[in-house]
């Protein structure tokens, strides 16, 4: 693949209406679940992004029939699966590129009694262990092997058996994987300390429409009565809450008024209220979020006058994927905020780029950063930088659009992994972002 960069013109003012893409994190779970049945599964609002397209290619390699019905809408049929594909170099190479490939394990193990995976890649944002997934499979009766020399995982089971599983880590993908394995297991599986993100609620609701018996959806206690087989269904992926938050932050930083369409506000949790604490004027009107044009915005303090702290937590807490957006927004706010990234190491290291652009940020340690808002007294300046991961990449893009002068952002395939045609869609609102191949 050729290296690509964004050349970004600063001093940008946006305006107009934008519809968010389908949710990346939900899509990776939902697409994996098509392996659980030999019937047709039709999925709408599939985002056209690198990580999702890689997973679709993996499914094709496994023998899934994939029919693209229209833009962002597909029909999948997993009747004829080629388990020999596991042994191919193509599978090894593709599966390594995308962390979401780990969610193929649960469906394959449940339906075919075996699964294989090279250690997957993804964001470089600190340790993201897979232990939760494998402990869950072992609890359900799977045999597990890990080949240290080749960094490959093997799973096998004659028949999975329902079990009480108390998860030591609230892992979204871990919960999804165990749920997908348990729906075809013998007997009842109870998952306590389960993740309860909207994406997981969507997965469980889709599986129930396919004939699964899952109760407790939306809570951290799931009960799954195993069934012998699942049928097909139709499913629509939620709008991406991370892109919605990114667009709210972009509007504030560039002093723009934006209308974000079809956002499913009831599934956004506390995201709108956290942006309001940053002083951003937004209104929920039906399914839309209207972000008002503001010359300045002021961070709220706590009631006792102390500095606001914003930290990430498992749902229904604030998603870690939006902390980098909040941090960038804070650089031009009035007031100060402490950003506490509890769930991942090294996700705050991109602040050195913002400091180089003129932001006032104290990186306290790998998990905490204090941002002293400039209240637009000093504009950020354009620089040359590189995107370290999906969310930091978009945060830097937002900073560049608000900065004085031009910026060059390298390694933008990290942004393309999670955001669909972000340059084209923002240019339609008045941005000036050029994609350069070199």
Secondary structure by P-SEA (a helix, b strand, c coil): ccbbbbbcccccccbbbbbbcccaaaaaaaaaacccccbbbbbccccccaaaaaaaaaaaaabbbbbbcccccbbbbcccccccccccaaaaaaaaaccccccaaaaaaacccccccccccccccccccaaaaaaaaaaabbbbbbbcccbbbbbbbcbbbbbbcccccccaaaaaaaaaaacccccbbbbccccccaaaaaaaaaaaaaccccccccccbbbbbcccccccbbbbbcccaaaaaaaaaaaaaacbbbbbcccccccccaaaaaaaaabbbbbbcccbbbbccccbbbbbcccccccbbbbbbccccccccaaaaaaaaaccccbbbbbbbcccccccccaaaaaaaccccccccccbbbbbcccccbbbbbbbbbbccaaaaaaaaaaaaacccbbbbccaaaaaacccaaaaaaaaabbbbbbbcc
